[in-house]
Amino acid sequence: MEYSHLVESSARIVEIAGVGVLLLGALLAGGVFVFRLSRTTGFENAYHGLRTDLGRAILLGLELLVIADIIGTVAIEPTLQNLGVLAVIVAIRTALSFTLELEVSGRWPWQRTAAGR
């Protein structure tokens, strides 16, 4: 098996895993939302739980997609143009991750509580 084919396949597998995490996370978050509603925890609590669960699924999916982009760009064809595109993609996904973390936990990633350390 050729090196470039192995790397492309690896990037594709991680990419598929990222999409799978996004889809599975959305389905599970929806199921948990329905469960919370059935336990009469109130719509507002169930809704906030749904947003938190969806945010966590998106964060994990984004991390896997960034890994796939790095593998696909750096290992296959590390041209200056491809590295520039990768830098923009990673910057956008990092900004999304930070804002999602703020949305999910109510604080920036570097502002951990004493219990979280």
C-alpha positions as CSV (number, residue, x, y, z in Angstrom):
1,M,0.0,0.0,0.0
2,E,1.3,3.4,-1.0
3,Y,2.0,6.0,1.7
4,S,-0.2,8.7,0.2
5,H,-3.1,6.3,-0.1
6,L,-2.7,5.2,3.5
7,V,-2.7,8.8,4.7
8,E,-5.7,9.8,2.6
9,S,-7.6,6.7,3.9
10,S,-6.7,7.7,7.5
11,A,-7.9,11.2,7.0
12,R,-11.1,10.0,5.4
13,I,-11.7,7.6,8.4
14,V,-11.2,10.3,10.9
15,E,-13.4,12.6,8.9
16,I,-16.2,10.0,8.8
17,A,-15.7,9.5,12.6
18,G,-16.2,13.3,13.1
19,V,-19.4,13.3,11.1
20,G,-20.6,10.2,12.9
21,V,-19.9,11.9,16.3
22,L,-21.9,14.9,15.1
23,L,-24.9,12.8,14.0
24,L,-24.8,10.4,16.9
25,G,-24.5,13.3,19.4
26,A,-27.5,15.1,17.9
27,L,-29.6,11.9,18.0
28,L,-28.6,11.2,21.6
29,A,-29.1,14.8,22.7
30,G,-32.6,14.6,21.1
31,G,-33.4,11.4,22.9
32,V,-32.2,12.7,26.3
33,F,-34.2,15.9,25.7
34,V,-37.4,13.8,25.2
35,F,-36.5,11.8,28.3
36,R,-36.0,15.0,30.3
37,L,-39.4,16.3,29.1
38,S,-41.1,13.0,30.1
39,R,-39.7,13.3,33.6
40,T,-41.3,16.7,34.0
41,T,-38.1,18.5,34.7
42,G,-39.6,21.5,32.9
43,F,-39.2,22.6,29.3
44,E,-36.6,25.2,30.2
45,N,-34.3,22.8,32.0
46,A,-34.7,20.2,29.2
47,Y,-34.0,22.8,26.6
48,H,-30.8,24.0,28.3
49,G,-29.7,20.4,28.7
50,L,-30.3,19.9,25.0
51,R,-28.2,22.9,24.1
52,T,-25.4,21.7,26.4
53,D,-25.5,18.2,25.0
54,L,-25.5,19.4,21.4
55,G,-22.7,21.8,22.1
56,R,-20.6,19.0,23.5
57,A,-21.3,16.8,20.5
58,I,-20.3,19.6,18.2
59,L,-17.1,20.3,20.1
60,L,-16.0,16.7,19.9
61,G,-17.0,16.4,16.2
62,L,-15.1,19.6,15.4
63,E,-11.9,18.3,17.1
64,L,-12.1,15.1,14.9
65,L,-12.6,17.2,11.8
66,V,-9.6,19.4,12.6
67,I,-7.5,16.2,13.0
68,A,-8.7,15.0,9.6
69,D,-7.8,18.3,8.0
70,I,-4.4,18.3,9.5
71,I,-3.7,14.8,8.4
72,G,-5.1,15.5,4.9
73,T,-3.2,18.7,4.4
74,V,0.1,18.3,6.1
75,A,0.8,14.7,5.4
76,I,-0.4,14.5,1.8
77,E,0.6,17.7,0.1
78,P,2.2,20.3,2.3
79,T,2.3,23.2,-0.1
80,L,2.2,26.8,1.1
81,Q,-1.3,27.3,-0.3
82,N,-2.6,24.1,1.4
83,L,-1.0,25.1,4.7
84,G,-2.6,28.6,4.4
85,V,-6.0,27.0,3.8
86,L,-5.5,24.7,6.7
87,A,-4.5,27.6,8.9
88,V,-7.8,29.4,8.0
89,I,-9.9,26.3,8.6
90,V,-8.2,25.6,12.0
91,A,-8.6,29.2,13.0
92,I,-12.4,29.2,12.2
93,R,-12.9,25.8,13.9
94,T,-10.9,27.0,17.0
95,A,-13.0,30.1,17.2
96,L,-16.1,28.0,17.0
97,S,-14.8,25.7,19.7
98,F,-14.1,28.6,22.0
99,T,-17.5,30.1,21.5
100,L,-19.2,26.7,21.9
101,E,-17.3,26.1,25.1
102,L,-18.5,29.5,26.4
103,E,-22.0,28.6,25.4
104,V,-21.9,25.1,27.0
105,S,-20.1,25.9,30.3
106,G,-20.7,29.6,30.7
107,R,-16.9,30.4,30.8
108,W,-13.9,30.4,28.5
109,P,-11.8,27.2,28.3
110,W,-9.0,28.8,30.4
111,Q,-11.4,29.8,33.2
112,R,-11.8,26.5,34.9
113,T,-13.2,26.2,38.4
114,A,-11.1,24.9,41.3
115,A,-13.1,21.7,41.2
116,G,-12.4,21.3,37.4
117,R,-8.7,21.3,37.9
